Amino acid sequence: MVKGEAEIVEEPNVGGRWVEIGKRMSIRYLGEHGPDYLQPTINEPRWLLFVRPITTTTWQGVDWATKYKHSQW
């Protein structure tokens, strides 16, 4: 989770700088076929924002955080 200040890099557009970023993100999060997921909506306008982080919160582990567990389970 990131809390920060957002800056508009590009207004909604088709074919802007966001396309290459979107392709890289689709590969990162969906694997080698990620761009196949992006392609059907490639002609939809998108904003490109940059978020300057103020705070970040991460979690690593394989179990639920203690505060989300119920003792009755």
MARBA-3410 file (N, C-alpha, C, O; in Angstrom, 1 decimal):
73
0.9,-1.1,0.0,0.0,0.0,0.0,0.9,1.2,0.0,1.9,1.3,0.7 ~ 0.5,2.2,-0.8,1.3,3.4,-0.9,0.4,4.6,-0.6,-0.6,4.7,-1.2 ~ 0.9,5.5,0.2,0.3,6.8,0.4,1.3,7.8,-0.1,2.4,7.8,0.2 ~ 0.8,8.7,-1.0,1.7,9.7,-1.6,0.9,10.8,-2.3,-0.3,10.9,-2.2 ~ 1.7,11.6,-3.0,1.2,12.6,-3.8,1.2,12.2,-5.3,2.3,11.8,-5.8
0.1,12.3,-6.0,0.0,11.9,-7.4,0.2,13.1,-8.3,-0.3,14.2,-8.0 ~ 0.9,12.9,-9.4,1.1,13.9,-10.4,0.6,13.3,-11.7,0.9,12.2,-12.1 ~ -0.1,14.1,-12.5,-0.6,13.7,-13.8,0.5,13.9,-14.8,1.0,14.9,-15.0 ~ 0.9,12.7,-15.4,2.0,12.7,-16.4,1.3,12.9,-17.8,1.9,13.6,-18.6 ~ 0.2,12.2,-18.0,-0.5,12.3,-19.3,-2.0,12.3,-19.0,-2.5,11.5,-18.2
-2.7,13.2,-19.7,-4.2,13.1,-19.7,-4.6,11.9,-20.4,-3.8,11.3,-21.1 ~ -5.9,11.5,-20.3,-6.4,10.3,-21.0,-6.0,10.3,-22.5,-6.3,11.3,-23.2 ~ -5.4,9.2,-23.0,-5.1,9.2,-24.4,-4.9,7.7,-24.8,-4.9,6.8,-24.0 ~ -4.8,7.5,-26.1,-4.6,6.2,-26.7,-3.2,6.3,-27.4,-3.0,7.2,-28.2 ~ -2.4,5.3,-27.0,-1.1,5.3,-27.6,0.0,6.1,-27.0,1.0,6.4,-27.6
-0.2,6.6,-25.8,0.7,7.4,-25.1,1.8,6.6,-24.4,2.0,5.4,-24.7 ~ 2.6,7.2,-23.5,3.7,6.6,-22.8,3.2,5.4,-22.0,3.9,4.5,-21.6 ~ 1.9,5.5,-21.6,1.3,4.4,-20.7,1.4,3.0,-21.4,1.4,2.0,-20.7 ~ 1.4,3.0,-22.7,1.3,1.7,-23.4,2.5,0.8,-23.1,2.3,-0.4,-22.7 ~ 3.7,1.3,-23.2,4.9,0.5,-22.9,4.9,0.1,-21.4,5.3,-1.0,-21.0
4.5,1.1,-20.5,4.4,0.8,-19.1,3.4,-0.3,-18.8,3.6,-1.2,-18.1 ~ 2.2,-0.2,-19.5,1.2,-1.2,-19.4,1.6,-2.6,-19.8,1.3,-3.6,-19.2 ~ 2.4,-2.7,-20.9,2.9,-3.9,-21.4,3.9,-4.5,-20.4,3.8,-5.7,-20.1 ~ 4.8,-3.7,-19.8,5.7,-4.2,-18.8,5.0,-4.7,-17.6,5.4,-5.8,-17.0 ~ 4.0,-4.0,-17.2,3.2,-4.4,-16.0,2.5,-5.7,-16.2,2.4,-6.5,-15.3
1.9,-5.8,-17.4,1.1,-7.0,-17.7,2.0,-8.2,-17.7,1.6,-9.3,-17.2 ~ 3.2,-8.1,-18.2,4.2,-9.2,-18.1,4.6,-9.5,-16.7,4.7,-10.7,-16.2 ~ 4.9,-8.4,-15.9,5.3,-8.6,-14.5,4.2,-9.3,-13.7,4.6,-10.3,-12.9 ~ 3.0,-8.9,-13.8,1.9,-9.5,-13.0,1.2,-10.7,-13.6,0.6,-11.4,-12.8 ~ 1.2,-10.8,-14.9,0.4,-11.9,-15.5,1.3,-12.9,-16.3,0.8,-13.9,-16.8
2.6,-12.7,-16.4,3.5,-13.6,-17.0,3.6,-13.2,-18.5,3.2,-12.2,-19.0 ~ 4.3,-14.1,-19.2,4.7,-13.8,-20.6,3.5,-13.6,-21.5,3.6,-12.9,-22.6 ~ 2.3,-14.1,-21.2,1.1,-13.8,-22.0,0.3,-12.6,-21.5,-0.8,-12.4,-22.0 ~ 0.8,-11.8,-20.6,0.2,-10.7,-20.1,-0.3,-9.7,-21.1,-1.4,-9.2,-21.0 ~ 0.5,-9.4,-22.1,0.1,-8.5,-23.2,-1.2,-8.9,-23.9,-1.9,-8.1,-24.5
-1.4,-10.3,-23.9,-2.7,-10.8,-24.5,-3.9,-10.3,-23.8,-4.9,-10.0,-24.4 ~ -3.7,-10.1,-22.5,-4.8,-9.5,-21.7,-5.0,-8.0,-21.9,-6.2,-7.6,-21.9 ~ -3.9,-7.3,-22.1,-4.0,-5.9,-22.4,-4.5,-5.5,-23.8,-5.3,-4.6,-23.9 ~ -4.2,-6.4,-24.7,-4.5,-6.1,-26.1,-6.0,-5.7,-26.5,-6.2,-4.8,-27.2 ~ -7.0,-6.5,-25.9,-8.4,-6.1,-26.3,-8.8,-4.7,-25.8,-9.8,-4.2,-26.4
-8.1,-4.1,-24.9,-8.5,-2.8,-24.4,-7.4,-1.7,-24.7,-7.5,-0.6,-24.2 ~ -6.5,-2.0,-25.6,-5.4,-1.1,-25.9,-5.9,0.2,-26.5,-5.2,1.2,-26.4 ~ -7.1,0.2,-27.1,-7.6,1.5,-27.7,-8.5,2.3,-26.8,-9.1,3.2,-27.2 ~ -8.5,1.9,-25.5,-9.2,2.7,-24.5,-8.3,3.7,-23.9,-7.2,3.4,-23.5 ~ -8.7,5.0,-23.8,-7.9,6.0,-23.2,-7.6,5.7,-21.8,-8.4,5.2,-21.0
-6.3,6.0,-21.4,-5.9,5.9,-20.0,-5.1,7.1,-19.5,-4.5,7.8,-20.3 ~ -5.2,7.3,-18.2,-4.4,8.3,-17.6,-3.0,7.7,-17.3,-2.9,6.5,-17.1 ~ -2.0,8.5,-17.2,-0.7,8.1,-16.7,-0.4,9.0,-15.5,-0.2,10.2,-15.6 ~ -0.2,8.4,-14.3,0.0,9.1,-13.1,1.4,8.7,-12.5,1.8,7.5,-12.7 ~ 2.0,9.5,-11.8,3.2,9.2,-11.0,2.9,9.5,-9.6,2.4,10.6,-9.3
3.1,8.5,-8.7,2.8,8.7,-7.3,4.2,8.8,-6.6,5.0,7.9,-6.6 ~ 4.4,10.0,-5.9,5.6,10.2,-5.1,5.3,9.7,-3.7,4.5,10.3,-3.0 ~ 5.9,8.5,-3.4,5.5,7.9,-2.1,5.9,8.8,-0.9,6.9,9.4,-0.8 ~ 5.0,8.7,0.1,5.2,9.3,1.4,5.4,8.2,2.4,6.4,8.2,3.2 ~ 4.5,7.2,2.4,4.7,6.0,3.2,4.3,4.8,2.3,3.5,4.9,1.4
5.0,3.7,2.7,4.6,2.4,2.0,4.5,1.4,3.1,5.2,1.4,4.1 ~ 3.5,0.5,2.9,3.3,-0.6,3.9,3.4,-1.9,3.0,2.7,-2.0,2.0 ~ 4.2,-2.8,3.5,4.3,-4.1,2.8,4.0,-5.2,3.8,4.0,-5.1,5.0 ~ 3.8,-6.4,3.2,3.6,-7.6,4.0,4.3,-8.8,3.4,4.2,-9.0,2.2 ~ 5.0,-9.6,4.2,5.5,-10.8,3.6,5.2,-11.9,4.6,5.2,-11.7,5.8
4.8,-13.0,4.1,4.5,-14.1,4.9,3.5,-15.1,4.2,3.2,-14.9,3.1 ~ 3.2,-16.1,4.9,2.3,-17.1,4.3,1.1,-17.3,5.1,0.3,-18.2,4.8 ~ 0.8,-16.5,6.1,-0.3,-16.7,7.0,-1.0,-15.4,7.1,-0.5,-14.3,6.8 ~ -2.3,-15.4,7.6,-3.0,-14.2,7.8,-2.3,-13.4,9.0,-1.8,-14.0,9.9 ~ -2.4,-12.1,8.9,-1.9,-11.3,10.0,-2.8,-11.6,11.3,-3.9,-11.9,11.2
-2.1,-11.6,12.4,-2.8,-11.9,13.7,-4.1,-11.2,13.9,-5.1,-11.7,14.4 ~ -4.1,-9.9,13.5,-5.3,-9.1,13.8,-6.5,-9.5,13.0,-7.6,-9.1,13.3 ~ -6.3,-10.3,11.9,-7.4,-10.7,11.1,-7.8,-12.1,11.4,-8.8,-12.6,10.9 ~ -7.1,-12.8,12.3,-7.5,-14.1,12.7,-8.6,-14.1,13.8,-8.6,-13.1,14.6 ~ -9.5,-15.0,13.8,-10.5,-15.1,14.9,-10.2,-16.3,15.8,-9.9,-17.4,15.3
-10.2,-16.0,17.1,-9.8,-17.1,18.0,-10.7,-18.3,18.0,-10.3,-19.4,18.3 ~ -12.0,-18.1,17.6,-13.0,-19.1,17.6,-12.8,-20.1,16.4,-13.4,-21.2,16.4 ~ -12.0,-19.8,15.5,-11.8,-20.7,14.3,-10.8,-21.7,14.7,-10.5,-22.6,13.9
END
